[in-house]
Amino acid sequence: MQEEKKAALIGIDWGTSSFRAYLMDVEGAILDTVTSSDGILSVKNHEFEGLLNRNIESWLLKYRDLPILASGMITSKNGWLETPYLNLPAEIDGFADALATINLSSGHDIYFVTGASLDGASSAPDIMRGEETQVVGALSDISKPDAQHIF
C-alpha cells in the first residue's frame, strides 16, 4: 500500500480573471488542484472570503491547520488586501517579512504575498505581481537553507 502524502500548504494564484488553488505537500508536490474563472473582477461586494470558501471548502474542512499563501492580483488595489510593492533587489527573507495576514472565519490564516518593484532609469517602475512573483519561490532552493538569494 502506497503511503498518502501529507498536505502542508494551500497555495492560491488569484488573478484578474482566474482563481487557481494548489494543495501541496512539504516538498512542494501538488496533491490536488482547483481552478475556476472566479478572478478578482468577478467578486461582488468584496466577498473574497466567501468565494475562497466556495472554491476550496473541502480542503478547509479536511485540513484545519494548513496555512494559505495567496499571490497575484489579489494583493492589488482591486483585490482583497492591497499590499505595497517590495523594492528590488531584495533577499528572499524580504518577501517573507512583507507577508500580510488575515485570520479567516474557518480558523485558517491566509498570507498575502506582495508584488515587487524595480525603479529603473525610465519614468515608470518595472513591477511584478502574480505569476512573476512565483519565480521567487521557484528559484529559492529550500534544500540549501543557508544560501543567500537576492532577486
C-alpha positions in Angstrom: 0.0 0.0 0.0 1.4 3.4 -1.0 1.6 6.0 1.8 -0.6 9.1 1.3 1.4 12.3 1.2 0.6 14.8 3.9 -0.7 18.2 2.9 1.3 21.1 4.2 0.1 24.2 2.4 -2.7 25.7 0.3 -1.2 27.9 -2.4 -3.5 30.4 -4.2 -2.8 32.2 -7.5 -5.7 34.6 -7.7 -5.6 36.8 -10.7 -7.8 39.2 -12.5 -9.8 36.6 -14.4 -9.0 33.3 -12.7 -8.6 31.5 -9.4 -6.1 28.7 -9.1 -5.6 26.7 -5.9 -3.0 24.1 -5.1 -2.9 21.6 -2.2 0.8 20.9 -1.7 3.0 18.7 0.5 6.1 19.7 2.4 8.3 19.1 -0.6 6.1 21.3 -2.9 4.5 18.5 -4.8 0.9 19.2 -5.9 -1.6 16.8 -4.3 -4.8 18.4 -5.7 -5.9 21.5 -7.7 -8.9 23.7 -8.0 -9.4 26.1 -10.9 -12.2 28.5 -11.7 -13.0 31.7 -13.6 -13.6 33.5 -10.3 -10.9 36.1 -10.7 -10.9 39.2 -8.6 -13.0 41.2 -11.0 -15.9 38.7 -10.6 -16.0 39.2 -6.8 -19.0 41.3 -5.7 -19.2 43.4 -2.6 -15.7 42.5 -1.5 -16.8 38.9 -0.7 -13.4 37.4 -1.2 -13.6 35.1 1.8 -16.9 33.6 0.6 -15.6 32.9 -2.8 -12.4 31.3 -1.4 -14.6 29.1 0.8 -16.8 28.0 -2.1 -13.8 27.1 -4.2 -11.7 25.2 -1.6 -14.3 24.3 1.1 -13.5 20.6 1.1 -9.8 21.4 1.8 -10.7 23.9 4.6 -12.8 21.3 6.3 -10.3 18.4 5.9 -7.1 20.3 6.6 -8.0 22.6 9.5 -4.4 23.7 10.4 -3.0 24.4 6.9 -1.8 27.9 6.1 -3.0 29.5 2.9 -0.5 31.5 0.8 -2.1 33.8 -1.8 -0.4 35.7 -4.6 -1.4 37.6 -7.7 -3.8 40.4 -8.3 -5.5 39.5 -5.0 -3.0 42.0 -3.4 -3.7 44.8 -5.8 -5.9 47.8 -5.1 -8.8 45.9 -6.7 -8.1 42.7 -4.6 -8.8 41.5 -1.2 -5.9 43.3 0.6 -3.7 45.8 -1.2 0.0 45.4 -0.2 2.8 47.7 -1.0 5.4 46.6 -3.6 8.7 45.2 -2.2 11.6 47.2 -3.6 14.1 45.2 -5.6 16.8 44.0 -5.3 15.6 42.1 -2.2 16.6 38.9 -0.4 14.1 36.1 -0.1 13.6 37.0 3.5 12.3 40.3 2.4 9.3 38.6 0.8 8.6 36.6 3.9 8.9 39.8 6.1 6.4 41.6 3.8 3.6 38.9 4.1 0.3 40.4 5.3 -2.0 38.1 7.2 -5.8 37.8 7.8 -7.4 35.2 10.0 -10.4 33.6 8.3 -13.7 32.6 9.9 -12.6 29.0 9.2 -9.7 29.5 11.6 -7.1 29.3 8.8 -4.6 32.1 8.3 -4.2 33.5 4.8 -0.9 35.1 4.0 -0.7 37.6 1.1 2.5 37.7 -1.0 3.2 41.2 -2.2 4.4 42.1 -5.6 7.9 43.6 -6.3 9.1 46.8 -8.0 12.4 47.9 -9.5 12.8 51.6 -10.0 14.9 51.9 -13.1 16.2 54.7 -15.4 12.7 55.1 -17.1 10.0 57.2 -15.6 7.8 54.1 -14.8 9.0 51.4 -12.3 9.2 47.8 -13.5 6.7 45.9 -11.4 5.7 42.3 -11.0 2.8 40.7 -9.1 1.2 37.3 -9.5 2.8 34.7 -11.7 6.1 36.6 -11.9 6.3 36.7 -8.1 6.1 32.9 -8.1 9.5 32.9 -9.7 11.0 33.9 -6.3 9.7 30.7 -4.8 10.8 28.6 -7.8 14.3 30.0 -7.7 14.9 29.7 -4.0 16.5 26.3 -3.2 14.9 25.1 0.0 17.4 22.3 0.1 20.1 24.9 0.9 18.5 27.0 3.7 21.8 28.8 4.4 22.2 30.0 0.8 21.7 33.7 0.1 19.2 34.6 -2.6 18.8 38.1 -4.0 16.3 39.0 -6.6 
